[in-house]
Amino acid sequence: MDRKPIAFLIVLSMILAGCLGEVDTLEKNSIPWDNDFVYIETPESHQDSRDFVVGHPANNETWGNSSWAVFGNEEGGNCCEHYLAATKEGWIVNFGGEYPTWSEDRGHTWQEYIPEIFSQLGCLEPKPNVPGQEGLGEGSIVQATNGDLISMGWFPYPSVSGADQFYAFLYDANNGEWSWCFNRTPEPFYDRSWQVEVIGPINGGIYGNGDYASIVISNFWHQVQNIGGQISTDGLNYDYFNFPDRDGSLAIIEVDLTANLLGPEWDFTKPHKEMRAFPVPSGGLYFPNYFIDGTDAFLDTSLNWWSATTLNGSSLPSEYCAFDSSAALHCVIGGDNIVTHSLSWDGGETWENNTYDLSGFASGIEEWEFHSSGVHDLFVLNVRYQSANGPDIDVAWHVRDFSQSLIPDSKTYIGQGDLDSTSGAGADIRFDFASMGILPDGGSFIAYHDSTDPDPLFGVELLLPQIYQIA
């Protein structure tokens, strides 16, 4: 297979520094695009593999095909979404449906954690039996820096009590076992959760102490009314946790967001972007642009809230930021038909930027998400946009060697791009949010939706740079 040498990629990306629209400086499609790429496993080894079109990062020129393994809601999703994450051990995890689901072998086999006691005691049946509401549980999941998997399931239609039920599921990395805990919080809980680790050690006062804390917020209550969230210092027992008013005025603290090279686990701590917060390597949790006036918020290791700035007194450029193992701080903001990727190597003091301008072929951006791998110097942006001629298009831009340049080197069309769907209850065809991850081998997995299935799918990348296998 043909692909330009890595050294040439670096030179090319330096030449093309700037906004995405300037990539046409060189005819990138004239360069063999898949040189030095290999299949990490054969497409034929998967039950369902599909060819996705790869092309020019800034226009509609196509270069060839790349095979991806494809999976549906049987592998952890539901009618409307997948909630995907990766682990440093190489698991693909999905809590799009009722229970944590995972694969340890790139999707060849799948496991699901359903506590037997649910059925034995009758406190919650594996499949709620309210007619018409079967299988509508959903959750969130992310790996903590110590290797634990912190996750939360919401069952809106349980058959026993008739009230929402809230279950924590914890995978303890030390003993390799799952456990669970039923939680009822004093505040109402509605809609899928978002979840994130608070870097410890935590001295949480009334909330307890722990190696880390886990915060869960409800998509609806937190984003619409800011009622607050839930917090745990053991990953299982959650208590109601108050968030500051967005128009409040707290004491200001300068937060050091600088970091040296971090451990590989930091490539897997990023929560879903809708959490709108990210773990801080020195300890705590940072909420960019939290307050109405644009000021950031910070939760320290004693679980106290502050107004926050970076060391130079600035706010971060976006609500959506995350570190990776290279100590790069990535922030991404989307609006209208434009997505901007900002990168800082000094804790938010200075920034490099690249703009993805979709105005030439999109009538609007519907969903987007990003992930990065410091180990592989890889940034991937996934966007689902409404095309000018009707259907929704799922694309992924790969930025390889982002430490040299933020210019992407390819764009992959995920799926057929022949379906018009939207988010929200009541929609005939639903795709509620973007979700993705990057495995330790550098392969992406990305949720999408096209006409081949009534429910959203996700694909796992199989064709990867050969250098990733020796990184």
Protein Blocks (a to p, Z undefined) as FASTA:
>chain_A
ZZddfklmmmmmmmmgccfklmmmpafklpcfkgoiacfbdfklpmbdcddddddfkbmb
dfbdcddddddfknopafkbccddddfkopacdffbmbccddfegolaccddddfklmmn
opacfbacbehigoiaccdddddfkopacdddddfbbfklopacdddddddfklopacdd
ddddfbdcedjdddddddddddehjnopafbdcddddfklmmmnonbccddfehmaccdd
ddddfkbccddddddfbdcdddfklmmmpccfklopacdfkgpjddehkbmnopacdddf
kopacddddfkopacfbfbdcddfkopacddddehjbccddddfegomaccdddddfklm
pgbdfbdcddddfklopacdddddddfklpacddddddehklloccdfbdcdehjhlacc
dedehiabdcfbgcddddfkopacdddddfkbfbdcddddfbdcfklmmZZ
